[in-house]
Amino acid sequence: MMTCKLMEKLNLALEKLSKDHAGRYATGDEVYMADLFLAPQIDFATKTFKVDMVMSLPELVTINMCVASTCMCMH
C-alpha cells in the first residue's frame, strides 16, 4: 500500500505542476522526455491501483491523450 500512496502523491504533484506550466504537453507545446515518461506512469496508476484519472487528474489525462495522438501520427 505504500506504493499506492507514493503514486497518489506523485500524480497529485504532477497534476498541480501541469496546471501551472502545461501547454498542449506537460512543459509547453512541444513533446519532451517528461511527456514520454508520463504515459507509463498513468498506465501503471490506472491498471494497478484502479485510479480514476479522468476525475482526479484531468490535466494529466489531457496531456497523455495529446502525447498519444502525436506519437500515433509519427508512425
HELIX and SHEET records of a PDB file:
HELIX    1   1 MET A    2  HIS A   21  1                                  20    
HELIX    2   2 MET A   33  THR A   48  1                                  16    
HELIX    3   3 MET A   53  SER A   56  1                                   4    
HELIX    4   4 PRO A   58  CYS A   73  1                                  16    
END                                                                             
